[in-house]
């Protein structure tokens, strides 16, 4: 025999989310980063947006048809140090790939354009996945990531 439990009036329903809309990255050199994201990831400039306080701007890039938007932000007072995941904030960016075969296609492409990358990581636990990691000009790790289903 089971008993239905009515939720407490204090329990609230979490409103829906539909995905990540964009990612904003503070970079040391917007022009160098824009060139890298265009050549390596095939992103194109969507628009340039001034910061509301007038103290910088972002070059917003996209990969048409992917839903991926990346803002490359210039902040005049930002330090010029390379990225490190040991600071509070971003650890890495993972971009989903449609199939495992795409990992090999990306490796071939990265090798052809001379972009350094790490060896493929493949795991079956806690889920089946594979990834190859590249770093942008600021050292931000970007995982090209496939998860099995």
C-alpha angles and dihedrals in degrees: 000000000000129000124213113232117214114221115250115255087240092063110100129200113238110236117243127270124201104194142289111316098195144331123233119206126187106222134187097226116022094193094052092045093047090052091049095048090047096049099037104034100023094240120157130204111267098178146317118249126195115223111253093244090051092240100118144337145235130229103213115207132187141184102230112242094013102087088229117135123178123187116207104205129204115201112179092213097046117122116247097230122129117258118270126185089215090078118082110265132044117023099180144322121243120198116197120234123203098231144010089248088063089067089062091044090053092049091052090048095047091049091049093054094041099246114152117233139170125252118277115274114210125182138170097194134098081005136341109270144141132200143174119206128217129173125224121226090277093051095255107156114234118191117204094209137192123183121194121233 
